[in-house]
Amino acid sequence: MATAKRQVDSAAISALAPVAALLPIWLIAIGILWIPFWRLTSVSYPLFAFAALASGILLFSKSVQKLFLARLLDARQPTPDESAKLHQAWRRVAQANHISIDGFVLTVVDSNDINAFASGGHLLVVSSYAVHELDDNELAGVLAHELSHHLGSHTIALTIAQWLSLPILLLARVGFILQRVAEATSNAFNTRLSMLKFVGLLVSAGLTVVSSLFVAGLVVAQALSNAVGYSSEFQADRRAVHMGFGQELLTALKHVADDMQRGDDQSFSALVVSSHPPVRERIGQLESLLRTEDPFR
């Protein structure tokens, strides 16, 4: 098999939809953050916005992903036992694709989902469920699936969306905090200061509206991300089949389906995040692919 190369598939293009949804709200958020800089330095808004957007390129640096992006995503470094198991499975996947074993950063997120996500250009995030409950072959299938997201360039738009979300989320949280402060202050006024109380309630209502606007933008972007995530998951599964790890991934998914049927301490929604298709649907697709496609072509 030749060295695996990154490509831009249809799922990578459709993943730009959440970015487009975030951009207008991001421009408003950046405008609010720009005001104090403008007052102190006279930096123009276009320059400030461009610098803020361009600085997101740093998230595609392997070292930045390891130090910053992993923490942003609540991922952690694997324990020694987890690391040994992960690297044993990852070595198989890397060698099958003729890529450097050290070319990607392996991290763990504490989750009951079978697989977590890929992000940036080098970050592979695997769930603690996958590390602890799956055998080496099944774990290799999961890692092949996550690598497929990178090879299909699915992570580019996702990383941009994560970067755009930061100032929006920050201002939404600050807005709700100030809203509570304004509401508490207005409630402290007695009837003799009814005008001040009215102003406080007015400010509180305004902050609520602005914060809710930011949250609504994030919700819309997340809904779009979940919608386009279905196609990216199926494309990643298909690529894993072509790598030669389709059977391993299929076995891992069946393992999850069996856990669900036994009523283990994982619910369906906990095992499969909203951007993933149902487990049984992925199983059906994989079984069909394995019957009709040559995994080594």
N, C-alpha and C positions, 0 to 999 in steps of 0.2 A: 504494500500500500504506500502511495506517495505521501510526502509530508502534507499534513492537513493545512489548508490555507483559509483565511477569513474571506467570506463572501457577504454580499448584501442581498438577502433574500426578501421576499414579499412581506414577511412578518416584521422585518427590520424597518421597512418603509411605513407600514401601517402603524408601527409603534410611535411614529412622529405625531399622531393625533393627540395623545395626552400632552405632549410638549406644546402643540398649538393652542390647546385649551388653557394651559397655564400661563402662556406668554402675556396676554393682556393684564391679568392680575399681577403677574410679576413686575410688569412695567409700572403699575401703580405702587406696588410695595417698594420698588427701587426708588421711585420718585419721592416717597416719604422719607426713606433713608438718606436720599441725596440732599435734602433741604439743609440739615446742619453743616454738611460738607461745603455746600454752596455758600452759606453764610460766612464760613471761616476761610475758605480757600478760593472761592469764585470758580470752582470747577464746574463746567457746563454739564447739564443733565445727559446729553448724548455720550459725552466722554465717560461720565461716571457709570452709565448703564453698560456701555461697551466694555469697560474695564471689569465690571462685576460679572458680565457674561463670559468674557475671555478667561477670567481666572478659574472658571470651571474646568478648563483644560487640565488643570493640575490633578483633577480627580482621575484622569486616565494614566497618571504616573503610578507605577507599581508600588513605589515606596509610600506615596500618599495614600493609596488604597489600603495598604497594610496598616498604616498608622492612624488614618482619619476615617476613610470610608467604611471600613469594617466596624469601627466603633459607632459610627452614625447609624449603621444598620443593626446595631445590637448584636453583632457577631463577636466571637472571642477566639483566642488562640486555642487549638485543641490541647487537651491534656496529653501527657506522654503516651498513655495507652491508646487514646484516640488518634494521636499522630501516627503511631506505628501502624494501626489498622488502615487509616486513610491513605498513607503513602504506599502501602503494599498494593491497595486497589488502584491508586492513581498511577503507579508505575506501569501497570498493565495498559491503562488507557493511553498514557503518554507515549509509550513505546509503540502501541498499535497505530498511533497517528504520527509517529516520527517527530515529536515535539519535545522540547526540553522539559525534564521533570520539574526544574526550578522556574519554569516560565510562568507559573500561576501560583497564587497565594491561596492556600487551603485554610478556611476558617470554619467555625461551628456556631450555629445559632441554636439555642435551647428551644426546641419546637417539636411537636408531635406530628409534623408534616413529613412525608417521605423524603421530599427534597425541598430545599429552600429556594435559592435563586443564584444567578450569576450577575455580577455587576462590574462596572468599570471595564477595563480591558484585560484584567488579570485575576480578578477576585472570584473564587469558587466558594460559595457558602453552602455547607451541608448541614442538615438538621441533626440534632443529637439522637433523634429517633432512628435515622438512617444508620448512624455510626454504631449505635448500641444494639439495634434489633436485626439488622440485615447481615448476611454472611458476606464474605469477601467478593464472591461473584455478583451478588445483588448490589453491593455497594459500588462495584466497578460500573454496573449498568447505570446507576444514578449519576456517577461522576461523568460518564460519557454523555448523558443527557445534558448536564450542566455545561460541559465543554461545548456541546453543540450550540448552545445559546451564544457563546462567544464566537464560534466559527460562523454562525449565521448573522453576526453583527446585531443581534437582538438587544445587547446590553448598551449600545451607544445612546439610543433615545432614552432608555431607562435611567442612565446616569445623568443625562442632561436634565431630565424631569426631576430627579432627586436634588440636583443643584438649584434648580429654579424654585423648588418647594421650600428651601431653607428660609429665605427672607419672608415669604408669605406666612409660613408657620410661625416664625418669630413675631411678626407684627400681629398676627391673630391672637397669640398668647398674651402679648403685651396689652392689646386692646381689651381683652376680657378682664385682665387684672385691673386696668384703669377704670373699666366700667364698674367693677365691683367697688372700687375705692370711691368713685363719684356717687354711686348709689348709696353707699354707707354714709358718706358725708352729707348728702342731701337729706337722708332720713334723720340725721342728728340735729338738723335745724328745727326749732320750734315754730309754732304758727306765726309768731311775730316776725319771723324771717322767711315768710312764705315765698317772696320773690327769689331769694337765694336758693331755697329748696327747689323751686321750679327750674332755675338755671341748672342746678346739679342734676336733676332728673333728665333735663334736655340733653346735657352733655353725656349722661349715662346711656340714653337711648341712641345718640349719634355714634358712640363708640361700639355699641352692640351691633348696629347696622354695618359699620365698617368691618368689624371683626367677622361678622357672619358672611359678609361678601368674600373675604379671604378664604373662610372655611368652605364656602360653596364652590369656589374655584378649585380647591383641592379635592372636594368630593366628585365634581364633574370629571376632573382629570383621572382620578382613581377609577371611576366607573368606565371611562374609555380604556384605561390601561387593562382593566379586567376583561373587557370585551375583546381587545386585540390580543390579549395574552393567550386566549384559547388557540388561535392559529399558530402562535409561536411555540406553544407546547407540543402541538402535533408535528410541526416541522422539526423541532429538536428531537422528538422521538424517532422520526424518520431518519434523521442524520445519524442517530445512535445505532439504528439498524444497519446503515451503510458502513459504520465503523466496525461492525461485527459484534456489537454488544446488545443487540435487540433481544436475544433470549434472556440475558441477564437482567435487563430492564423489565421485561415482561414478568420474570419470576419475582422481582422486587415488588411490582405492582400487585401481583397476586398475593404476596405476603401481606401487604397492607389490606387487601380485600378480605383475607382470612381473619386478620385482627379485628376488622370491623364486624364480621359475622359472629365472632366469638364474644363480642361485647366487651373487648378490652377497654381500658380507661381512655380511649381516644374516640371522639365522635367523628362523624363524617366530615363536618366542617372544620374540625381541628386537624384532621389528617390531610386535607386537601384545601389549600387556600383558594380564595374566590377567583383568582386569575387562572387556576388550573381546571381543565375539564374533569368531569367525574372519573374516578379511577376505573370503573368498569367500561366506560367509553374508550379510555386510552388502551385498556387491555384488548378490547375488540379491534381497535385500529392496529395495534401492534401484531396481533395474531394474523390479521389480514396481510400486513406488510411482510411478515415472515413467510407466509405461504406463497406470496406472488413476486417478491423482490429478492434479488441476489445480494446478501449482506456484504459481499466482498468486492462488488464492482467498483 
